[in-house]
Amino acid sequence: MALLTLGFLAVSFQQDKALKESIARGKEAYALYCQNCHMENGKGQEGMFPPLVKTDFMQKPIEAFVSVILKGQQGTITVNDVEYNNVMPAQDYLTNEQIADIINYTRNSWGNKLKGMATPDKVNGMRN
């Protein structure tokens, strides 16, 4: 039983370390590719670009974020009972790692603390 517990703790530590490293990289990528619209604080721009801070939209599965980043978003969406109707162009030129890192950063910043971790493999599996 003790070996099983130690093994679980080692795996958990590795996952925590990998997530922390991804979040750090994601902060840099977010600043380059996302911050102009969603702002440094993740609060978006009222009426134009939705916030990422503690929103109902952030509760969606990781795959939804991968899809939005890879394919873009257009048409009306509702975030926290506010409608937004602007175009987010596809960001499919980003690497799989950059996309996963941005998702991990946004899901774990500004008071967001959501379970799950985006991985480059998951992003790669959703391309095309």
N, C-alpha and C positions, 0 to 999 in steps of 0.2 A: 504494500500500500504506500509506503514511504517513497519507493522508487517511482511509482505512478504519479504521486504528488509532485515530486521533484521534476519529473519529465514535463508535467503540465505547466509548472512555473517557468521552466526554461523556454518552452514554446511560447507562452504568454509574454515573457520578457522580450523574446525575439520579435514577436508581432508588435509590441509596444514600441520597440526601438525602430522597427521598419516604418511604422506609422509616423513617429516623430520626425524621422528623416524625410519622409514624403511630404509632411506638412511644411517643413522648412523649405524644401525645394518648391513646393506649391505656392508659398508666399511670394517668392521671387517671380515665378511664372505668372501668377495672378497680377502682380504689379505691372508686368509687361503687356499682358494680353486682355485683362478683364477690368482693371481698375478705372480706366477712362470712363466707362459706362456705369459700372456697379459701385464705384468709388472705393477709396482706400478703407473706409470703415464698413463697407458692405451694405450701406443703406440705400444704394441706388440713387436714381434721380426721379423725384416725384413726377408722376405722369408720363415719364419717358422710359426709364429702365428700372425694373423691379429690384427691391431689396433682396439681400441674401441672409439678412439677420433675422433669426428666429421666425421664419415664415412657414406657412403651411406648405408652400412649394418645396422647401428644403426637406420635408418629411417623405418625399417621394423616394422610390428605390434608386440606388446608384445608377442602374441602367438608364433611367430617365435623364440623368445629368449627362451621361456619356452620349446619349442620342442627341440632346440639345447642342452639345459642343461639336459633335461630328457633323450634324446635319443643319444646324441653325434652328431658328425659331421665328415664325412669322404668324400673324393673326393675333387675335385677342386672347390673352391669358389673364387669369385672375389670381392675384397674390394677396392674401390677407384681406379679401373682400374689395380690393382695388383692381380695376381693369387696366391693363397695359396693352397697347397695340402698336408695337414698334418691331423693327426687324433686327434680329441678331444673326449676323452672317455665320455660316459654317466656319468652324475653326479647325477643319480637318487637316490643315497643314501642321498642326502641333503634333509632337511625337506622342506615342502611347503613354510614355512615362509622364510627360508634361500634363496631359489630360488627367491621368490618375492623380497626380500630385495636386493639381488645382482643385479637383473634387474633394480630396482629403483635406486640403486647407480650408475650403469654404464650409465643409461639414463640421469642422472643428475649430472655428474662429468666431469671434464676436458674440460669444455666449452659446453658439451652436455646439452641441456635443452629441453627435449621432453615431449610432453603432454601425459597424461595417467598414470595410476598407476597399477603396477602388484599387485595382491593380492594372499594370500595363497589359497583362494577358487578357483581362476582362475587356479592356478597351479594344485591343487587337481583334478579339472575337466578334466585336460589334461593327467593325469597319466593313463598308460595302453593303 
